């Protein structure tokens, strides 16, 4: 077990200089743990899947899906859209996104509700250079989702182990719903 730990530490240390070359990526796929906490309901645990593809230096397509469950409650949210990004400075981009959102909430054998509508996001993504690492991306968005009829504040971080492999974390808060996610991302 110690040999494995030593080898893992050496591999991680070797990856750190490569991570210094990391930059904001608009082409990636990722997956991980996701949780939803609607008002009045226990936390629902599940998974998230996300992806983005840069179609131009300043444009990208996005897709996200989260499914969470705690019997008898189940919730799903899928978003498909496009975004425009431009550099604010050498570290940060301003990002705007618009797309379609689909939600479904159900209680087994009792209730099921589906909604769809538009969503919009405005925020910033940037590399947190100057705080001791060149491998950390931070992001913050305000998101309006028509299916929820609320504005949420979303924050997240992406730690790049290498230019291609990263760990992600995020939190979103609105007056009736909180979401969390932890995952891995592959940048291409």
ABEGO torsion letter per residue (X at the ends): XAAAAAAAAAAAAAAAAAAAABBBBABBBBBEBBBBBBBGBBBBBBBBBBBBBBABAABBBBBBBBBBBBOABBBBBBBBBBBBBBBABAABBBBBBBBBBBBBBBBBGABBBBBBEBBBBBBBBBBBBGAGBAABBBBBBBBBBAAAGBBBBBBBBBBBABAABBBBBBBBBBAABBBBBBBBBBBX
